[in-house]
Amino acid sequence: MFIGIDHGTRAIRFANSEGRCYVIPRKEAGSLAPSEIADRIREAFDLDSGAEKVELLALCYSMGDGISEIIRIEDAENRGVISQDGAGLHVGGGTNVFDAVLAARWPAILLPGIHDRSKIDPRMKVFSHGASPEKVGLAYKVRKDGKKDFIISDASSNVVTIGVAAGRIAGAIDAPIFAPGLLHGPLDVAAIRRVDAREMTANEAFTRGGILRKRGLTLKGCTEEEKEAAFEALALYAAMEIAAMAVLLRDHAAAKPALYLAGDPASRIAGRVSDLLGREVLPLASCDAALGCALIAEDVYKGAREVLGIGVDGRVRG
């Protein structure tokens, strides 16, 4: 069996290469011991029965900015990240999942994020970070569906957009760079002033910079009118970011890439984003990132030496 793990903002999703999916909310995962998480994975995928075993597991962890190739989990220094301090909230669920996989001794690989040491368009390396590793899983799911040129905008708590041309990742736009999500967003002038005045940290400004959080709102606590306005804004920003990525792909001879939305609101806003862009934008399923990671595990197990232009470390192949 091949398993993929998507370390998302609000949940950690597990999928096998046949599409079976299991979800643990990040806060819940943060309260579980690694051994409890391993037991849940075994139960979800019938690993205790003896009928199934893990041939290879592909794991995402945090920003994935400490590695630029696909490596064995046991070879990862600091879990494959430069620092635990970054843009976003640290809950601990992903750390517990990482430790669960390591302790269970399942054969596992760690996927990198997209950053300034990745093999992408050199112009995109102005930004230190483009996308976390689960976006690689999302992209691989679409690639395995037969698309070579495409853009995926993952628009939910954050907005992160990734562009693929001729089956290789050309670049990515991370959440602190451009479009605000519902919860998190880039630092505007007012936020920069508040950080300079030491009224908040830069990370606090980012995690409060989203469409809803800038107004002190949450999805559960706002009215239907406020919710509708928030999704309308999210659709606009996702469309703008997709349009920006299309400029890059056009320069890579991908004049008409397929367009996709990911994230919990994808099905709700896909029609509006399509209207704004004048092109069909298709929503992806919530477990497609984890499924894409499982498909990466399967192909690496079968000898793939690169995935979407990302190399596979020789120790994995050995």
N, C-alpha and C positions, 0 to 999 in steps of 0.2 A: 504494500500500500504506500502511496505517496500523499503526504500531508503538507498543506501550506498554512501559515499563520499570518494574519493581517493585524498589525498593531495599530488600530485606529484611535481617533481622538476620544470617542465615547465608549467603544467596545473593542474587544479582541475576538476576532473571528477565526475559526478553524474550518478547513475544508479538505476533503480528499479529492483526488483527480477525477473521481466519478461524479463529484458535485454535492456530496453530502456535507452539510454545514452545521456547525455548532458555535454558539455565541456566548461569551461571558462579558457582562458589563465591566469596564475598566475598574470602577470603584470596588466591585465585588472581587475581581481578580486581585486587587490590592490587599484584600483582607484574607485571602486564602494562602495557605502554605504551599510551596512548590510541589510537595508530595500530593496535596489535594488536587491541584491543577492537573498533575500527571494522571491521577486516578480518573478525573473527569474526561480527559482525552482518551484514555483506554476504554472507558465505558461508551463514549460517544461513537467510537469507531470500531467497537467489538474486538479490541486488541487483547483482552483477557481470555477470550474464548480459545485462543490458539489457532483459529482459522485464518487470522490476519496478523501480519507483522509490518513494521515500518521499514520499508526499503530505503527511503530517504525523506527527510522533512526539510522544508525551506521556511526559514524564520525571518520576520522583520523585527527590528528593534529600534525604537526611537528614530533619530534623524539619520542614522547610518552614515554619518559623515567621516568616520574614522577609517573607512575602507573604500576602495574603488573597484574591487573585484569580488566575485562570489567566492567565499572561503568556507572552510570547515568551522563549525561553531567553536571547536576546541582551540582553534588557532587565533581567535578574536581577542585582541587586547582591549580592555575596558568596554567589552561587549560591542565593539565595532563603532564606538562614538568617540569624538574628540573630548567631549565633556558632558556631564549630566546636566550642566547649566545650559539652557537654551531657550528658544522661543516656544512657550507653551507651559502647561501645567504638568508637574511631575506627580503622578498618583501612585506609582509603584507596581501596578498590575503587569505591565510589560516586563519589568525586572523579574517578577515572580514566575512569569511564563518562560522567560529565558532560562532561569535557574531550574525550572521543572524539566525542560527539554534536556539540559546539560546533565542533570542528575539521573534522568531516566536512561541515559546512554543510548538514545536512539541516534542512528546516523543522521546528521543534520548539517545543513549549510546556512550561512548567514548572507542575506542580500544587502548590497550597499544602497545608500541613497544616491541622488544625483546632486553633485556639488562641483566646486571649482577644480577638482582633480579628476573628474570624470572625463571620458572620451566623448565629449559633446562639441557643438559648435563653439570655437574659442571665444567668440564674442559674448556668449552667455556666461563665460567664466568671470565676468565682472562681478557677478553675484556669488557670494560664498556658498549659498545653498539653494538648490532648485526644487527638490522634492524628496520626501522620505521613501524608504524602501517599498512600502505597500503600493506606491504608484507604479513601481516597476512590475509588481504582480498584476495590477489592473491592465497595464499596457500589454503584458504577455498574454492575458486572456483574450484581448481583442486581436492581437497578432495571430494567435492560434485559431481564431475564427476566420482567418483568411485575409485580414486587412494589412497592407504594408505602409500606407500613409494615413495617419489619423491624429486627432487631437482629443484628449480627455481632460475635461475640467471637473475636478472633484470639489463640488460646491456644497458645503454644509456648515459645520462649525467654523471651518476655514475655507478658503478657495485656493486650490493648487492645480495648476494646469501643466500638462506634459505633452510634448509634440514628438511624433515619430515619423521619420521619412525613410522610405526604402527599408523598413524593418529595423531601423536603428534610432535610438533616442537622440534627437537633435538638441533638445534643451527643455528646460522646465522653469516655471515661475512659482516661487514659493509664497506661502501665506503672508509673510511680513513685507513682501515686495510690492504688491499691486492691489488686488481686489479684496475687500473685507468680506469675511463670512458672517454668519449669524452671531458668532460669539467673539472671534478673534479678528484682528485687522492690523494693517500697517500703521505706523506712527505718523499722524498728520501734524501740522504746525502746532496746534493746541497741545497735543500730546508731548511733542518735543519740548515745548515750553514748561510743561508740568514736570517732565523728567529733569530738565535743567534746574528747575526750582526745588528739586528733591522732594516733590510732593508724592512721587511714585517712582518705582524702578521702570526701566525700559520694558522688562518682561511683563510687569503689571499693566503697562500701557498697551502692550500687544494683546494680552488676554482680555482686556476690557475694550478693545478697539473695534469690535464687531458691530454689525447693523443694529442688533438688539441691545447688546451690552453697553454701547455708548449712551443709550437712553435709560439704562438701568432696568432693562426688561429681560424676561426669559420667555421661551415659547409657551411654557405652562402658565405663566402669569399674565400674559398679554391678552387683549381682546381680539376678536376675530378680525376687526378692522386693522389693528396694529400688526397682527400676524400676516395678513394679506399684503400690507404695505412692505413688511420685511421681506417676504418672498418675491415681491415685485422688484425690490432693490437688489436682492441676491441674483435674480435672473438677469438684470441689467449688467451687473458687474461680471458675472460668469460669461455673458455674451461678449463683453468688452475684452476680457482676458483671452477668450478663444480667438477673437478677431486679431488680437496682437500676436498670438502664437502662429496664426495663419500667415502672417508676414514672414516669419522665420522659415516656415515650411515651404512657402513659395520660392524662397531663395535657395531651397534644397530640391528644386524641381518637383515639388509636391503641390501642384496648383489647386487641387480640389480634394483635400483630405477628408476622410469620414470624420464626423463629429459626434462626440459622446459626452454625457454627463454622468457623474458618479456622486455618491453621497445619499443620505436618507431623503432629502427633498427632490432628488433627481426626477422622479416620475411626475411630481407636482409642477415643476418649473420647466420641464423639457419643451412643452408646447410654446411657452412664452419666449424661451431662448431661441427656439426655431423661428418664431415670428421676428424677433429682433435681428437675427442674422440673415433671414431670408433663405434659410436652408434647413433641412431636417437634422435635428439633433436627437440622438437616441439615448434613453436612460439605460444604465447598467444596473445589474442586481446587486444587492447589498453584500453578498458573499463573493462577488467576482474577483476582488483583490486576493482573497485567500485561495480561491480556486486557481487563479493565475499563478500564485506562488507554488501550489501543488503541481501544476503543469511544468513549472520551471524545475522542480525537484525531479519529476519524471524524466525530463529531457536531459538534465545533467547526469542523472543515473545512467542514462543510455549513451552518454558520451559527448553531449554537447559541449563545445569549447567556448562558446559565447552565447549570450542572451541579450538581444536587442542592442548589440554592440558592447555589452559588458563582458569582460573576460572572466573565465573560470580559473581560479588558482590551480596550479599544477598538483598541489597536494590533494585536492578533491579528486582529480582524475587518476591520481596514483593509487 
